[in-house]
């Protein structure tokens, strides 16, 4: 099997840092590129973005493996496109599944309202 192509640098760098705002004492996450502040996120927003990045990386990795497998076995074109659509539809159903949640007070053990 041939070696995978070398990753080419994009020339884009991002820096992530945490701060405590002097104006309100709340924690924030800063994303910048060394010259410009790209975003200032609340902790909840930062966690959401982090999960989105992990999810997107996982999806890209799985999709890439599927494309590589189909190409290796000469099944490009229609079969690959049909499989990818079914796979992505299946993944979407799993991603939109509702999760039951409840909150319990750690001191009392009672369910919080």
C-alpha positions as CSV (number, residue, x, y, z in Angstrom):
1,X,0.0,0.0,0.0
2,X,1.5,3.4,-0.9
3,X,2.3,5.8,1.8
4,X,-0.3,8.5,2.5
5,X,0.5,12.0,1.2
6,X,2.3,14.3,3.5
7,X,0.1,16.8,5.2
8,X,0.7,20.3,3.8
9,X,0.8,23.2,6.3
10,X,-2.2,25.5,5.9
11,X,-0.3,28.5,7.1
12,X,-3.1,29.1,9.6
13,X,-2.4,28.9,13.3
14,X,-4.9,29.2,16.2
15,X,-4.1,29.8,19.8
16,X,-6.4,28.9,22.6
17,X,-6.2,30.5,26.1
18,X,-8.4,30.8,29.1
19,X,-9.0,34.0,30.9
20,X,-10.9,35.5,33.8
21,X,-12.5,38.7,32.8
22,X,-11.7,41.7,35.0
23,X,-15.2,43.2,34.3
24,X,-17.2,40.3,35.7
25,X,-14.8,37.7,37.1
26,X,-16.2,35.1,34.7
27,X,-14.1,32.6,32.8
28,X,-13.8,32.8,29.1
29,X,-11.9,31.0,26.3
30,X,-10.1,33.1,23.8
31,X,-9.3,31.9,20.2
32,X,-6.9,34.0,18.3
33,X,-4.4,33.7,15.4
34,X,-1.6,35.7,17.0
35,X,-2.8,38.9,15.5
36,X,-6.5,39.0,15.8
37,X,-9.0,37.8,18.4
38,X,-11.2,35.4,16.5
39,X,-13.6,34.6,19.4
40,X,-14.2,35.0,23.1
41,X,-16.4,32.1,24.3
42,X,-18.2,31.4,27.5
43,X,-17.2,28.1,29.0
44,X,-20.4,26.4,27.7
45,X,-19.8,27.8,24.2
46,X,-16.1,26.6,24.3
47,X,-17.2,23.1,25.3
48,X,-19.8,23.0,22.6
49,X,-17.2,24.1,20.0
50,X,-14.8,21.5,21.3
51,X,-17.3,18.7,21.0
52,X,-18.2,19.9,17.5
53,X,-14.5,19.8,16.5
54,X,-14.2,16.2,17.9
55,X,-17.4,15.1,16.1
56,X,-16.3,16.7,12.8
57,X,-12.9,15.0,13.1
58,X,-14.4,11.7,13.8
59,X,-16.9,12.0,10.9
60,X,-14.1,13.0,8.5
61,X,-12.0,10.1,9.6
62,X,-14.8,7.6,9.1
63,X,-15.8,9.0,5.8
64,X,-12.2,8.9,4.6
65,X,-11.8,5.3,5.6
66,X,-15.0,4.4,3.7
67,X,-13.9,6.2,0.5
68,X,-10.5,4.6,0.8
69,X,-12.0,1.1,1.2
70,X,-14.4,1.6,-1.8
71,X,-11.6,2.9,-4.0
72,X,-9.3,0.1,-3.0
73,X,-11.9,-2.4,-4.2
74,X,-12.8,-0.5,-7.4
75,X,-16.3,0.5,-6.2
76,X,-16.1,4.2,-6.8
77,X,-18.9,6.3,-8.3
78,X,-22.5,5.2,-7.7
79,X,-21.9,2.5,-5.1
80,X,-19.7,4.8,-3.0
81,X,-22.1,7.7,-3.3
82,X,-25.1,5.5,-2.3
83,X,-23.2,4.0,0.7
84,X,-22.0,7.3,1.9
85,X,-25.5,8.8,1.8
86,X,-26.9,5.8,3.7
87,X,-24.1,6.0,6.3
88,X,-24.5,9.7,6.8
89,X,-28.3,9.3,7.2
90,X,-27.7,6.6,9.7
91,X,-25.2,8.7,11.6
92,X,-27.6,11.6,11.6
93,X,-30.4,9.5,13.2
94,X,-28.0,8.4,15.9
95,X,-26.9,12.0,16.5
96,X,-30.4,13.3,16.9
97,X,-31.5,10.6,19.4
98,X,-32.9,12.2,22.5
99,X,-31.1,11.5,25.8
100,X,-33.0,11.5,29.0
101,X,-31.4,13.7,31.6
102,X,-32.1,14.4,35.3
103,X,-30.2,16.4,37.9
104,X,-29.6,15.2,41.4
105,X,-28.5,17.4,44.2
106,X,-25.2,15.9,45.3
107,X,-25.8,16.9,49.0
108,X,-29.3,15.5,49.4
109,X,-29.5,12.9,46.7
110,X,-32.9,14.4,45.7
111,X,-33.8,15.1,42.2
112,X,-33.5,18.9,41.4
113,X,-36.5,20.6,40.0
